[in-house]
């Protein structure tokens, strides 16, 4: 990307290069655009080698992230059309991030595969 007179323009179309055939050859895919998704922290784009503008640094510096976990487990006794979530005295109060499961829901009606979500305790993160 290039900056010119407060307008962003691209000098050429982006491309992605990757190896195929167990690393024997390189392929190139031409793209009209590339969207790269990162956790909204200042560290993630920096680790990928991207250079942030001053405005992006200011924006990303304001963002904090709490870890969460999701998994899919086989559970035969949850029951049909049942979702379980952490009980809150006030439904507008955010859940307590304690690293314990806070939300369980079947993948679809009649499925014994259950999606389980939990939020990490920011004071005691599982991964740094």
MDTraj code that builds the backbone (N, CA, C; nanometers):
import mdtraj as md
import numpy as np

residues = "UNK UNK UNK UNK UNK UNK UNK UNK UNK UNK UNK UNK UNK UNK UNK UNK UNK UNK UNK UNK UNK UNK UNK UNK UNK UNK UNK UNK UNK UNK UNK UNK UNK UNK UNK UNK UNK UNK UNK UNK UNK UNK UNK UNK UNK UNK UNK UNK UNK UNK UNK UNK UNK UNK UNK UNK UNK UNK UNK UNK UNK UNK UNK UNK UNK UNK UNK UNK UNK UNK UNK UNK UNK UNK UNK UNK UNK UNK UNK UNK UNK UNK UNK UNK UNK UNK UNK UNK UNK UNK UNK UNK UNK UNK UNK UNK UNK UNK UNK UNK UNK UNK UNK UNK UNK UNK UNK UNK UNK UNK UNK UNK UNK UNK UNK UNK UNK UNK UNK UNK UNK UNK UNK UNK UNK UNK UNK UNK".split()
xyz = np.array([
    [0.0849, -0.1173, 0.0000],
    [0.0000, 0.0000, 0.0000],
    [0.0896, 0.1236, 0.0000],
    [0.0429, 0.2264, -0.0655],
    [0.1178, 0.3516, -0.0728],
    [0.0261, 0.4658, -0.0322],
    [0.0818, 0.5643, 0.0340],
    [0.0048, 0.6826, 0.0713],
    [0.0380, 0.7952, -0.0253],
    [-0.0645, 0.8627, -0.0760],
    [-0.0410, 0.9752, -0.1650],
    [-0.1568, 1.0732, -0.1506],
    [-0.1277, 1.1940, -0.1062],
    [-0.2288, 1.2995, -0.0931],
    [-0.3532, 1.2500, -0.0190],
    [-0.3311, 1.1867, 0.0964],
    [-0.4392, 1.1358, 0.1801],
    [-0.5269, 1.0325, 0.1104],
    [-0.4797, 0.9748, 0.0027],
    [-0.5547, 0.8703, -0.0647],
    [-0.4695, 0.7444, -0.0651],
    [-0.5297, 0.6327, -0.0369],
    [-0.4562, 0.5074, -0.0400],
    [-0.4747, 0.4447, -0.1768],
    [-0.3645, 0.4051, -0.2386],
    [-0.3733, 0.3338, -0.3660],
    [-0.2698, 0.2227, -0.3668],
    [-0.2885, 0.1283, -0.4525],
    [-0.1993, 0.0137, -0.4615],
    [-0.1207, 0.0233, -0.5907],
    [0.0109, 0.0088, -0.5831],
    [0.0937, 0.0186, -0.7029],
    [0.0870, -0.1085, -0.7873],
    [0.0504, -0.2214, -0.7281],
    [0.0330, -0.3455, -0.8028],
    [-0.0600, -0.4372, -0.7242],
    [-0.1096, -0.5404, -0.7908],
    [-0.1997, -0.6340, -0.7234],
    [-0.1183, -0.7291, -0.6357],
    [-0.1724, -0.7634, -0.5195],
    [-0.0992, -0.8542, -0.4309],
    [-0.1007, -0.9971, -0.4853],
    [-0.0028, -1.0750, -0.4447],
    [-0.0025, -1.2165, -0.4797],
    [0.0466, -1.2973, -0.3607],
    [0.0108, -1.4228, -0.3616],
    [0.0512, -1.5151, -0.2562],
    [0.1375, -1.6221, -0.3212],
    [0.2527, -1.6494, -0.2629],
    [0.3373, -1.7574, -0.3129],
    [0.3382, -1.8693, -0.2096],
    [0.3201, -1.9918, -0.2572],
    [0.3228, -2.1064, -0.1682],
    [0.3872, -2.2244, -0.2392],
    [0.4330, -2.3195, -0.1601],
    [0.4996, -2.4370, -0.2164],
    [0.3977, -2.5488, -0.2354],
    [0.4106, -2.6199, -0.3453],
    [0.3260, -2.7352, -0.3740],
    [0.4129, -2.8567, -0.3985],
    [0.3492, -2.9712, -0.4179],
    [0.4236, -3.0929, -0.4489],
    [0.5291, -3.1275, -0.3467],
    [0.4927, -3.1205, -0.2188],
    [0.5864, -3.1500, -0.1087],
    [0.7118, -3.0639, -0.1167],
    [0.6931, -2.9363, -0.1544],
    [0.8034, -2.8408, -0.1575],
    [0.8861, -2.8430, -0.2842],
    [0.8459, -2.9214, -0.3847],
    [0.9255, -2.9320, -0.5074],
    [0.9091, -2.8119, -0.5993],
    [0.7978, -2.7392, -0.5891],
    [0.7779, -2.6239, -0.6771],
    [0.7011, -2.5150, -0.6031],
    [0.7105, -2.3932, -0.6547],
    [0.6418, -2.2783, -0.5970],
    [0.5288, -2.2368, -0.6894],
    [0.4126, -2.2093, -0.6305],
    [0.2987, -2.1600, -0.7073],
    [0.2700, -2.0171, -0.6632],
    [0.2155, -1.9389, -0.7543],
    [0.1775, -1.8013, -0.7246],
    [0.0298, -1.7840, -0.7543],
    [-0.0420, -1.7250, -0.6598],
    [-0.1838, -1.6951, -0.6787],
    [-0.1995, -1.5437, -0.6803],
    [-0.2476, -1.4888, -0.7923],
    [-0.2721, -1.3450, -0.8018],
    [-0.4051, -1.3138, -0.7355],
    [-0.4113, -1.2027, -0.6650],
    [-0.5316, -1.1656, -0.5896],
    [-0.5683, -1.0208, -0.6193],
    [-0.6961, -0.9894, -0.6073],
    [-0.7370, -0.8496, -0.6177],
    [-0.7146, -0.7801, -0.4835],
    [-0.7322, -0.8540, -0.3745],
    [-0.7120, -0.8029, -0.2391],
    [-0.6694, -0.9180, -0.1501],
    [-0.6052, -0.8861, -0.0402],
    [-0.5727, -0.9843, 0.0624],
    [-0.6197, -0.9268, 0.1950],
    [-0.6955, -1.0045, 0.2684],
    [-0.7401, -0.9637, 0.4013],
    [-0.6650, -1.0495, 0.5019],
    [-0.5942, -0.9849, 0.5926],
    [-0.5189, -1.0550, 0.6958],
    [-0.5851, -1.0225, 0.8294],
    [-0.6278, -1.1254, 0.9010],
    [-0.6956, -1.1047, 1.0290],
    [-0.5990, -1.1337, 1.1436],
    [-0.5928, -1.0431, 1.2385],
    [-0.5077, -1.0564, 1.3560],
    [-0.5914, -1.0275, 1.4796],
    [-0.5494, -1.0819, 1.5950],
    [-0.6078, -1.0302, 1.7183],
    [-0.5746, -0.8809, 1.7247],
    [-0.6646, -0.8027, 1.7717],
    [-0.6451, -0.6574, 1.7698],
    [-0.5524, -0.6114, 1.8816],
    [-0.4288, -0.6554, 1.8757],
    [-0.3261, -0.6086, 1.9686],
    [-0.2109, -0.5539, 1.8855],
    [-0.1308, -0.4689, 1.9446],
    [-0.0196, -0.4110, 1.8688],
    [0.0880, -0.5152, 1.8401],
    [0.0961, -0.6208, 1.9192],
    [0.2012, -0.7206, 1.9028],
    [0.1782, -0.8113, 1.7817],
    [0.0540, -0.8495, 1.7522],
    [0.0271, -0.9469, 1.6455],
    [0.0744, -0.9008, 1.5073],
    [0.0366, -0.7813, 1.4588],
    [0.0867, -0.7394, 1.3279],
    [0.2383, -0.7195, 1.3275],
    [0.2929, -0.6736, 1.4404],
    [0.4374, -0.6503, 1.4503],
    [0.5137, -0.7815, 1.4316],
    [0.4635, -0.8894, 1.4935],
    [0.5299, -1.0196, 1.4833],
    [0.5251, -1.0752, 1.3416],
    [0.4289, -1.0312, 1.2619],
    [0.4183, -1.0804, 1.1241],
    [0.5063, -1.0005, 1.0285],
    [0.5694, -0.8940, 1.0781],
    [0.6563, -0.8140, 0.9930],
    [0.5875, -0.6947, 0.9302],
    [0.4608, -0.6706, 0.9636],
    [0.3910, -0.5540, 0.9094],
    [0.4348, -0.4284, 0.9833],
    [0.4400, -0.3182, 0.9122],
    [0.4748, -0.1893, 0.9710],
    [0.3455, -0.1109, 0.9879],
    [0.3160, -0.0715, 1.1108],
    [0.1927, 0.0011, 1.1396],
    [0.2135, 0.1506, 1.1244],
    [0.1095, 0.2173, 1.0756],
    [0.1125, 0.3637, 1.0694],
    [0.0939, 0.4178, 1.2110],
    [0.1163, 0.5464, 1.2296],
    [0.0976, 0.6086, 1.3615],
    [-0.0471, 0.5934, 1.4076],
    [-0.1423, 0.6118, 1.3160],
    [-0.2846, 0.5984, 1.3505],
    [-0.3165, 0.4550, 1.3922],
    [-0.2592, 0.3565, 1.3218],
    [-0.2830, 0.2164, 1.3566],
    [-0.2215, 0.1832, 1.4919],
    [-0.1022, 0.2351, 1.5202],
    [-0.0388, 0.2122, 1.6502],
    [-0.1245, 0.2688, 1.7627],
    [-0.1784, 0.3890, 1.7413],
    [-0.2648, 0.4518, 1.8416],
    [-0.3901, 0.3683, 1.8640],
    [-0.4503, 0.3210, 1.7550],
    [-0.5719, 0.2407, 1.7648],
    [-0.5446, 0.1086, 1.8359],
    [-0.4434, 0.0342, 1.7913],
    [-0.4146, -0.0965, 1.8494],
    [-0.3716, -0.0861, 1.9955],
    [-0.3081, 0.0236, 2.0356],
    [-0.2635, 0.0404, 2.1741],
    [-0.3807, 0.0471, 2.2716],
    [-0.4989, 0.0788, 2.2229],
    [-0.6165, 0.0931, 2.3086],
    [-0.6900, -0.0390, 2.3310],
    [-0.6465, -0.1445, 2.2647],
    [-0.7203, -0.2703, 2.2671],
    [-0.6557, -0.3694, 2.3625],
    [-0.7380, -0.4321, 2.4452],
    [-0.6935, -0.5410, 2.5312],
    [-0.7654, -0.6684, 2.4889],
    [-0.7045, -0.7814, 2.5141],
    [-0.7627, -0.9085, 2.4723],
    [-0.7633, -1.0046, 2.5903],
    [-0.8769, -1.0693, 2.6123],
    [-0.8867, -1.1770, 2.7101],
    [-0.8907, -1.3083, 2.6339],
    [-0.8148, -1.4050, 2.6811],
    [-0.8141, -1.5349, 2.6158],
    [-0.9462, -1.6073, 2.6348],
    [-0.9804, -1.6901, 2.5377],
    [-1.0971, -1.7758, 2.5518],
    [-1.0661, -1.9093, 2.4864],
    [-1.1439, -2.0067, 2.5194],
    [-1.1248, -2.1399, 2.4661],
    [-1.2560, -2.1881, 2.4074],
    [-1.2477, -2.2636, 2.3024],
    [-1.3665, -2.3302, 2.2495],
    [-1.3269, -2.4721, 2.2137],
    [-1.4217, -2.5614, 2.2276],
    [-1.3947, -2.7008, 2.1952],
    [-1.5245, -2.7674, 2.1539],
    [-1.5122, -2.8816, 2.0947],
    [-1.6283, -2.9632, 2.0598],
    [-1.6085, -3.0976, 2.1280],
    [-1.7067, -3.1383, 2.2049],
    [-1.6979, -3.2649, 2.2775],
    [-1.8228, -3.3477, 2.2520],
    [-1.8076, -3.4785, 2.2649],
    [-1.9223, -3.5677, 2.2521],
    [-1.9877, -3.5772, 2.3902],
    [-2.1162, -3.5492, 2.3977],
    [-2.1870, -3.5492, 2.5250],
    [-2.3264, -3.6058, 2.4996],
    [-2.3524, -3.7240, 2.5526],
    [-2.4781, -3.7925, 2.5230],
    [-2.5950, -3.7485, 2.6096],
    [-2.5732, -3.6827, 2.7208],
    [-2.6816, -3.6561, 2.8146],
    [-2.7171, -3.5093, 2.8303],
    [-2.6787, -3.4232, 2.7360],
    [-2.7116, -3.2813, 2.7502],
    [-2.8603, -3.2572, 2.7292],
    [-2.9241, -3.3343, 2.6435],
    [-3.0668, -3.3166, 2.6191],
    [-3.0905, -3.2377, 2.4924],
    [-3.2102, -3.2532, 2.4377],
    [-3.2452, -3.1851, 2.3132],
    [-3.2766, -3.0384, 2.3382],
    [-3.2334, -2.9549, 2.2466],
    [-3.2666, -2.8127, 2.2473],
    [-3.2348, -2.7471, 2.3816],
    [-3.1188, -2.7785, 2.4375],
    [-3.0796, -2.7246, 2.5672],
    [-2.9456, -2.6538, 2.5531],
    [-2.9386, -2.5336, 2.6040],
    [-2.8139, -2.4585, 2.6076],
    [-2.7869, -2.4224, 2.7525],
    [-2.6636, -2.4373, 2.7966],
    [-2.6267, -2.4092, 2.9345],
    [-2.5299, -2.2920, 2.9342],
    [-2.5550, -2.1930, 3.0195],
    [-2.4621, -2.0810, 3.0317],
    [-2.4451, -2.0455, 3.1787],
    [-2.3404, -1.9704, 3.2073],
    [-2.3123, -1.9289, 3.3443],
    [-2.4269, -1.8425, 3.3962],
    [-2.4705, -1.8690, 3.5197],
    [-2.5781, -1.7904, 3.5793],
    [-2.5248, -1.6532, 3.6214],
    [-2.5973, -1.5498, 3.5825],
    [-2.5596, -1.4135, 3.6187],
    [-2.6737, -1.3493, 3.6953],
    [-2.6422, -1.2788, 3.8033],
    [-2.7475, -1.2121, 3.8799],
    [-2.8116, -1.1007, 3.7979],
    [-2.7346, -1.0388, 3.7105],
    [-2.7849, -0.9357, 3.6205],
    [-2.7455, -0.9772, 3.4789],
    [-2.8430, -0.9987, 3.3891],
    [-2.8091, -1.0458, 3.2545],
    [-2.7227, -0.9483, 3.1745],
    [-2.7128, -0.8229, 3.2182],
    [-2.6296, -0.7259, 3.1478],
    [-2.4861, -0.7230, 3.2005],
    [-2.4601, -0.7988, 3.3074],
    [-2.3257, -0.8075, 3.3635],
    [-2.2455, -0.9089, 3.2826],
    [-2.1232, -0.8756, 3.2446],
    [-2.0424, -0.9734, 3.1704],
    [-2.0116, -1.0958, 3.2555],
    [-1.9867, -1.2081, 3.1895],
    [-1.9522, -1.3297, 3.2624],
    [-1.8174, -1.3142, 3.3311],
    [-1.7962, -1.3967, 3.4318],
    [-1.6696, -1.3935, 3.5055],
    [-1.5691, -1.4824, 3.4322],
    [-1.4576, -1.4260, 3.3845],
    [-1.3583, -1.5064, 3.3142],
    [-1.2720, -1.5851, 3.4129],
    [-1.3125, -1.7073, 3.4433],
    [-1.2422, -1.7870, 3.5431],
    [-1.1755, -1.9109, 3.4850],
    [-1.1763, -1.9261, 3.3526],
    [-1.1157, -2.0434, 3.2923],
    [-1.2039, -2.1669, 3.2959],
    [-1.3242, -2.1540, 3.3487],
    [-1.4181, -2.2655, 3.3557],
    [-1.5187, -2.2546, 3.2409],
    [-1.5791, -2.3673, 3.1996],
    [-1.6805, -2.3590, 3.0937],
    [-1.7934, -2.2640, 3.1331],
    [-1.8301, -2.1762, 3.0414],
    [-1.9362, -2.0798, 3.0697],
    [-2.0544, -2.0934, 2.9745],
    [-2.0369, -2.1705, 2.8663],
    [-2.1456, -2.1818, 2.7694],
    [-2.1318, -2.3146, 2.6970],
    [-2.2390, -2.3916, 2.6950],
    [-2.2430, -2.5185, 2.6231],
    [-2.3660, -2.5181, 2.5345],
    [-2.3523, -2.5610, 2.4113],
    [-2.4672, -2.5681, 2.3221],
    [-2.4451, -2.6787, 2.2191],
    [-2.5499, -2.7555, 2.1884],
    [-2.5349, -2.8601, 2.0868],
    [-2.5005, -2.7999, 1.9509],
    [-2.4227, -2.8741, 1.8724],
    [-2.3846, -2.8295, 1.7396],
    [-2.5087, -2.8063, 1.6539],
    [-2.6052, -2.8961, 1.6628],
    [-2.7350, -2.8807, 1.5971],
    [-2.8338, -2.9735, 1.6665],
    [-2.9615, -2.9560, 1.6420],
    [-3.0670, -3.0341, 1.7064],
    [-3.0418, -3.1831, 1.6854],
    [-3.0432, -3.2583, 1.7914],
    [-3.0234, -3.4023, 1.7835],
    [-2.8777, -3.4449, 1.7813],
    [-2.7847, -3.3516, 1.7815],
    [-2.6423, -3.3845, 1.7775],
    [-2.5912, -3.4138, 1.9176],
    [-2.5003, -3.5111, 1.9295],
    [-2.4360, -3.5330, 2.0590],
    [-2.2991, -3.4648, 2.0647],
    [-2.2699, -3.3798, 1.9650],
    [-2.1491, -3.2973, 1.9670],
    [-2.1874, -3.1614, 2.0255],
    [-2.1176, -3.1210, 2.1301],
    [-2.1500, -2.9987, 2.2024],
    [-2.0328, -2.9014, 2.1909],
    [-2.0629, -2.7761, 2.1582],
    [-1.9618, -2.6705, 2.1589],
    [-1.9519, -2.6165, 2.3006],
    [-1.8304, -2.6103, 2.3531],
    [-1.8064, -2.5634, 2.4896],
    [-1.7146, -2.4420, 2.4816],
    [-1.7512, -2.3348, 2.5506],
    [-1.6726, -2.2116, 2.5498],
    [-1.6381, -2.1740, 2.6932],
    [-1.5183, -2.1200, 2.7114],
    [-1.4802, -2.0660, 2.8412],
    [-1.3898, -1.9463, 2.8196],
    [-1.3865, -1.8582, 2.9174],
    [-1.3031, -1.7380, 2.9100],
    [-1.1919, -1.7500, 3.0126],
    [-1.0708, -1.7131, 2.9724],
    [-0.9552, -1.7207, 3.0605],
    [-0.9584, -1.6063, 3.1606],
    [-0.9081, -1.6312, 3.2788],
    [-0.8972, -1.5277, 3.3811],
    [-0.7778, -1.4388, 3.3460],
    [-0.8001, -1.3086, 3.3159],
    [-0.6892, -1.2213, 3.2771],
    [-0.5809, -1.2094, 3.3841],
    [-0.6173, -1.2285, 3.5109],
    [-0.5183, -1.2202, 3.6184],
    [-0.4266, -1.3426, 3.6206],
    [-0.4749, -1.4536, 3.5647],
    [-0.3981, -1.5786, 3.5630],
    [-0.4117, -1.6442, 3.4264],
    [-0.3555, -1.5844, 3.3220],
    [-0.3720, -1.6410, 3.1877],
    [-0.3035, -1.7766, 3.1751],
    [-0.3654, -1.8639, 3.0952],
    [-0.3093, -1.9973, 3.0737],
    [-0.1890, -1.9922, 2.9814],
    [-0.1903, -1.8988, 2.8858],
    [-0.0821, -1.8866, 2.7885],
    [-0.0367, -1.7420, 2.7872],
    [0.0933, -1.7199, 2.7869],
    [0.1429, -1.5825, 2.7802],
    [0.2003, -1.5542, 2.6447],
])
top = md.Topology()
chain = top.add_chain()
for i, resn in enumerate(residues, 1):
    res = top.add_residue(resn, chain, resSeq=i)
    for name in ("N", "CA", "C"):
        top.add_atom(name, md.element.get_by_symbol(name[0]), res)
traj = md.Trajectory(xyz[None], top)
